[in-house]
Structure formats: structure tokens, C-alpha cells
């Protein structure tokens, strides 16, 4: 009973943040979609609008960022951002949030799944940020080249270079990947204020690949890590002059905030 009450309270909290409540309730809560379209638009009271996919977790991702505000505690510690790199941008919720919070920032998004990257571009456009959010249909890894991306149907935010969720039924897709050092070089970034990584396991090889020179160009990291050796990543950040805060979960996932502030 307590779990049911908690779910009802969560749904009420979410719905309070949206304008088109009836449509939202039908399509997202009860999965009713008579038109059989895989995309629909939701409008929030904060004046942002979003294209999301039915039968996906796009809506949940947006709620995590804009309703439950999972990144806000980090943003309170970061000021005056001009260059932000978003690795694993999905449908662009984090990037749009950055664009709204930092009006002078340029945000470079990397999302290898074509459908997700197109939605990211669309969400940047409808929120009037297309001139400051640049979306690339690329993955990011420790070395450049071609890799296989494991696809999780309906949970696109879990797509990964590693099958970390141990699902044998998923398909794979060949994608092109580049390194974080190449991103900084290709975009002529002399100083990057924030790198956010939510890339389902690739964060470890990305961090391992970073030289002192590349790290010296980065001011802050927000990293969601998944089922790996976070200790080595934390040590490398500390050894390169970062203050590191860690929130660990029992399942070996967690968040790392690292800054030179």
C-alpha cells in the first residue's frame, strides 16, 4: 500500500509540472496512443517543450532533470559556463537545461543513436537553443574508430558500447566513435567548463584515455558511472588537481562530481 501511495504522489508531482495533463496521462501513464505515432509533444509549465517517444523512457529522463532536478546540486557549484560537452545526450534534456542556465554557453552533444540525436536537435530547436546546441551523431570512447552499440528497445538511455545490463535479446548497431581529446580539438575548445558523461560504461575507458594536457583544459566533470572501477577514475581526477565528490549506490553505480573550483 505504501508503495502504491508513493507512486500516486510521484505521478501527481510530475503532472503538476505539465500543461497537457490529460493527453499526458493517457499516453504516458496508461500507454494509450490511438494515433499509433511513436512521437508526441509535451509542454511543461516552465515553458519548455519536448518531443518524446511513446513506449520509451524519454519522459522519465526529462522528469529526472526538470522535475526531480537531479543535476541542480551540481549546477549550484558551477558558474559562468562557456563551453559544455554532453557525452550521451539522448534526447537533449541535460543540454537544454545547460542552455537555459548558462545563456552564454555553447553545448556540444554526442549521441550515437540516430533517432535520439534527431530528437535532441528537435528539442534544441523548439526550445530556441539550436544556435548554441551542436549535436553530433557520434559515440565517445577511449580510442577512435568503429564500435558496436548495444541497443535497449524502449530504454534508449541504456544504449551502450558494453552490454552492461546483461540482456542477450538486444540488437547491436555499428557506430563511429571519437575521443574526448578529439572533441576538444575539433571544436577548438581552449577551456571546457563542464564535461557530463552518461554513457553506460564507456566513462571508464574515456577517463583512462585522457592525458594531463587534456585534463588541464577541463574545469568540471559530472559523471554517472556504471558497474566499474570507480576508484581508479577518482584517483586519476584527484591526481590531476580535481576536488572529487562521490555518491555511490549498492549496485556499483553512482555519480561523480569533480571540479577545480
C-alpha positions as CSV (number, residue, x, y, z in Angstrom):
1,X,0.0,0.0,0.0
2,X,2.8,2.4,0.9
3,X,4.5,1.7,-2.5
4,X,1.2,2.5,-4.3
5,X,0.7,5.7,-2.4
6,X,4.3,6.7,-3.2
7,X,3.7,6.1,-6.9
8,X,0.5,8.1,-6.9
9,X,2.3,11.0,-5.1
10,X,5.1,10.9,-7.6
11,X,2.6,10.9,-10.6
12,X,0.8,13.9,-9.1
13,X,4.1,15.8,-8.6
14,X,5.1,15.0,-12.2
15,X,1.7,16.0,-13.7
16,X,1.8,19.4,-11.8
17,X,4.8,20.4,-14.0
18,X,2.9,19.9,-17.3
19,X,0.3,21.8,-19.2
20,X,-1.3,19.0,-21.4
21,X,-2.2,16.8,-18.4
22,X,-5.0,14.7,-20.0
23,X,-3.0,13.7,-23.1
24,X,0.0,13.1,-20.9
25,X,-1.9,10.9,-18.5
26,X,-3.4,8.8,-21.4
27,X,-0.2,8.4,-23.4
28,X,2.4,8.1,-20.7
29,X,0.7,6.7,-17.6
30,X,-1.7,4.3,-19.4
31,X,0.2,3.9,-22.7
32,X,-3.0,4.9,-24.7
33,X,-1.9,6.1,-28.2
34,X,-4.8,5.8,-30.7
35,X,-2.9,7.5,-33.5
36,X,0.0,5.0,-33.2
37,X,2.5,7.7,-33.6
38,X,5.8,7.0,-31.9
39,X,6.4,10.7,-31.2
40,X,4.4,13.2,-29.3
41,X,5.0,16.6,-27.7
42,X,4.7,17.5,-24.0
43,X,4.7,21.1,-22.7
44,X,6.0,22.0,-19.3
45,X,4.9,24.9,-17.1
46,X,8.5,26.1,-17.2
47,X,7.8,27.0,-20.9
48,X,10.0,24.2,-22.3
49,X,8.5,21.7,-24.8
50,X,9.7,18.2,-25.6
51,X,9.4,15.6,-28.3
52,X,9.3,12.2,-26.7
53,X,8.8,8.6,-27.9
54,X,5.9,6.5,-26.7
55,X,6.9,3.2,-25.1
56,X,10.2,4.7,-24.1
57,X,11.8,6.3,-21.0
58,X,12.3,9.7,-22.7
59,X,9.6,11.1,-20.4
60,X,11.3,9.7,-17.3
61,X,14.7,11.2,-18.3
62,X,13.1,14.7,-18.7
63,X,11.4,14.3,-15.4
64,X,14.6,13.3,-13.7
65,X,16.2,16.5,-14.9
66,X,13.4,19.1,-14.8
67,X,11.0,17.8,-12.1
68,X,13.3,15.9,-9.7
69,X,16.3,18.2,-10.6
70,X,19.0,15.6,-10.2
71,X,21.7,17.9,-11.5
72,X,20.7,21.1,-9.8
73,X,23.0,20.5,-6.7
74,X,26.0,20.4,-9.1
75,X,25.0,23.5,-11.1
76,X,25.0,25.5,-7.8
77,X,28.7,24.9,-7.7
78,X,29.4,25.8,-11.4
79,X,29.3,29.4,-12.6
80,X,30.0,31.2,-15.9
81,X,30.0,28.3,-18.3
82,X,31.0,29.0,-21.9
83,X,31.8,25.5,-23.2
84,X,30.0,22.3,-22.2
85,X,30.4,18.8,-23.6
86,X,27.5,16.4,-23.2
87,X,28.5,12.8,-23.8
88,X,25.4,10.6,-24.0
89,X,23.0,13.4,-24.7
90,X,20.0,11.1,-25.5
91,X,17.0,13.5,-26.3
92,X,18.8,16.6,-25.1
93,X,17.3,17.2,-21.7
94,X,20.6,17.9,-20.0
95,X,21.8,20.1,-22.9
96,X,18.7,22.2,-22.9
97,X,18.9,22.6,-19.1
98,X,22.5,23.9,-19.6
99,X,21.4,26.2,-22.4
100,X,18.8,27.7,-20.1
101,X,21.0,28.0,-17.0
102,X,24.1,29.4,-18.9
103,X,22.9,31.9,-21.6
104,X,26.4,32.3,-23.0
105,X,27.3,28.6,-23.2
106,X,27.9,26.5,-26.3
107,X,26.9,22.9,-25.7
108,X,28.4,20.1,-27.8
109,X,26.3,16.9,-27.7
110,X,27.4,13.4,-28.6
111,X,24.7,10.8,-29.2
112,X,25.4,7.8,-31.4
113,X,21.8,6.6,-31.9
114,X,20.5,8.5,-34.9
115,X,16.8,8.7,-33.8
116,X,17.8,10.0,-30.4
117,X,20.2,12.6,-31.8
118,X,17.5,13.8,-34.2
119,X,15.1,14.2,-31.3
120,X,17.9,16.1,-29.4
121,X,18.2,18.5,-32.4
122,X,14.4,19.0,-32.5
123,X,14.2,19.6,-28.8
124,X,17.0,22.2,-29.1
125,X,15.1,23.9,-31.9
126,X,11.7,24.1,-30.2
127,X,13.3,25.5,-27.1
128,X,15.1,28.2,-29.1
129,X,18.6,26.8,-28.4
130,X,19.6,25.5,-31.8
131,X,22.2,28.2,-32.3
132,X,24.0,27.1,-29.1
133,X,23.5,23.4,-29.0
134,X,25.5,21.4,-31.6
135,X,24.6,17.7,-32.0
136,X,26.9,15.1,-33.4
137,X,25.8,11.5,-34.3
138,X,28.9,10.0,-32.7
139,X,29.8,7.9,-29.8
140,X,32.7,8.7,-27.5
141,X,35.3,6.1,-26.4
142,X,38.9,5.7,-25.4
143,X,40.1,5.3,-29.0
144,X,38.6,6.5,-32.3
145,X,37.1,4.0,-34.8
146,X,34.1,1.8,-35.3
147,X,32.3,0.0,-32.4
148,X,29.2,-2.0,-31.8
149,X,26.4,-0.2,-29.8
150,X,24.1,-2.5,-27.8
151,X,20.5,-1.3,-28.2
152,X,17.9,-1.5,-25.5
153,X,14.4,-1.3,-27.0
154,X,12.3,1.2,-25.1
155,X,15.1,2.2,-22.8
156,X,17.3,4.2,-25.3
157,X,19.2,5.9,-22.5
158,X,20.8,2.5,-21.7
159,X,22.3,2.0,-25.2
160,X,25.9,1.1,-24.5
161,X,29.2,0.1,-26.0
162,X,29.1,-2.6,-23.3
163,X,26.2,-5.0,-22.6
164,X,26.3,-3.9,-19.0
165,X,22.6,-4.7,-18.4
166,X,23.2,-8.4,-19.4
167,X,20.3,-8.7,-21.9
168,X,21.0,-11.3,-24.6
169,X,18.0,-10.3,-26.7
170,X,19.2,-6.9,-27.8
171,X,20.4,-5.9,-31.2
172,X,23.6,-4.1,-32.0
173,X,24.5,-1.3,-34.3
174,X,27.8,-0.3,-35.8
175,X,28.7,3.3,-34.9
176,X,31.6,5.7,-35.3
177,X,33.3,6.8,-32.1
178,X,35.8,9.6,-31.3
179,X,37.8,10.6,-28.2
180,X,37.2,13.4,-25.8
181,X,40.5,14.8,-26.8
182,X,39.3,14.9,-30.4
183,X,36.1,16.7,-29.4
184,X,38.1,19.4,-27.7
185,X,40.4,19.8,-30.6
186,X,37.8,19.6,-33.4
187,X,35.6,22.3,-31.7
188,X,38.6,24.5,-31.0
189,X,37.8,24.5,-27.3
190,X,40.7,26.0,-25.3
191,X,38.9,25.7,-22.0
192,X,35.9,23.4,-21.3
193,X,33.9,24.4,-18.2
194,X,31.9,21.1,-17.9
195,X,32.0,17.6,-19.3
196,X,29.0,15.5,-18.5
197,X,29.2,11.7,-19.1
198,X,26.2,9.4,-19.0
199,X,27.5,6.8,-21.4
200,X,26.7,3.4,-19.8
201,X,30.2,2.1,-19.1
202,X,32.3,3.9,-21.6
203,X,33.1,6.5,-19.0
204,X,36.0,4.3,-17.7
205,X,37.8,4.0,-21.0
206,X,37.2,7.7,-21.8
207,X,38.8,8.7,-18.5
208,X,41.7,6.3,-18.9
209,X,42.5,7.8,-22.3
210,X,42.8,11.4,-21.0
211,X,46.2,12.9,-20.8
212,X,47.3,15.5,-18.3
213,X,47.2,18.0,-21.2
214,X,43.6,17.2,-22.0
215,X,42.5,17.2,-18.3
216,X,44.1,20.6,-17.8
217,X,41.6,22.1,-20.3
218,X,38.6,20.8,-18.3
219,X,37.2,22.6,-15.2
220,X,34.4,20.3,-14.1
221,X,33.1,16.8,-14.6
222,X,29.7,15.3,-13.9
223,X,30.0,11.5,-14.4
224,X,27.3,8.8,-14.0
225,X,29.3,5.6,-13.6
226,X,28.1,2.1,-14.2
227,X,29.4,-1.2,-12.8
228,X,33.2,-0.5,-13.0
229,X,36.2,0.5,-11.0
230,X,35.3,4.0,-9.9
231,X,38.3,4.1,-7.6
232,X,40.8,4.3,-10.5
233,X,38.7,7.1,-12.1
234,X,38.5,9.0,-8.8
235,X,42.3,8.6,-8.2
236,X,43.1,10.0,-11.7
237,X,40.9,13.0,-11.2
238,X,42.4,13.7,-7.8
239,X,46.0,13.3,-9.1
240,X,45.2,15.9,-11.7
241,X,44.1,18.6,-9.3
242,X,40.3,18.0,-9.1
243,X,38.2,18.1,-5.9
244,X,36.0,15.0,-6.1
245,X,32.6,14.2,-4.6
246,X,31.1,10.8,-4.9
247,X,27.7,9.3,-4.4
248,X,27.8,5.5,-4.6
249,X,25.0,3.1,-4.8
250,X,24.9,-0.5,-3.6
251,X,24.8,-1.8,-7.2
252,X,28.2,-0.3,-8.1
253,X,26.7,2.7,-9.9
254,X,26.9,6.3,-8.8
255,X,27.7,9.9,-9.5
256,X,31.0,11.7,-9.5
257,X,31.3,15.5,-9.4
258,X,34.8,16.7,-9.9
259,X,35.9,20.4,-10.1
260,X,38.8,22.8,-9.9
261,X,36.6,25.5,-8.3
